[in-house]
Amino acid sequence: MSKQLSLLGDDGPKRRRRGSHQLNTPGSKDIRVSREMEVGRAGEYLVLSDLLISGWVAYPTGQGVPYDIAVDIGHRIVRVQVKSTMMPKSAGSMNRKTPLYIFSTKRAGKEGKRKYAVDEFDILALVALDRRLIAYYSIWENSRDLIAIRVPGIFYYDCGVKSRHFEDARFDVALKTMLDVESEHSPAGER
């Protein structure tokens, strides 16, 4: 008989503190799970589900791999790195009039000290968990440490040169961009 881990204790839902919390199961040791890991894992599962439902052959990867999901497109594997956030940053926290979804593209989230190398993954998937939205970008479309995406349904003045929207950032578009750039940079006769 297998044991099921539950975020709900025996006495129902509890308000969780920021940081980490314990999962207690009968007959087992306490397991500490960080909030950031939960957010990251939820984003990975949402992206994996989106890709599978859309007809792609996708697999999760293990810990220590510089990407989270592998997508088999027939002639090669596309490596997808997932970054997730629970909700948009409020306007007041950024000296802005409107909220934005903010994603750090460094390794290990916003506190990460190291940037990813261009050859560590192919596509970046940015997940807004509160609305279950995903934006996909080719590695070639990203040169910044932070990416901001507008919240759907909120009016924004057109003042940003690089305004990003979830609706415009589909996996097939990111894949085409990635393959186009790679074919431009590969020597004749390859691929």
Buried (B, 14 or more C-beta within 10 A) or exposed (E): EEEEEEEEEEEEEEEEEEEBBEBEEEEEEEEEBEBBEBBBBBBBBBBBEBBEEEEBEBEBBEEEBEBBBBBEEEEEBBBBBBBBBBEBBEEEEBEEEBBBBBBBBBBEBBEEEEEBEEEBBBBBBBBBBEBEBBBBBBBBBBEEEEBBBBBEEEEBEEEEEEEBEBEEBBBEBBBEBBBEBBEEEEEEEEE
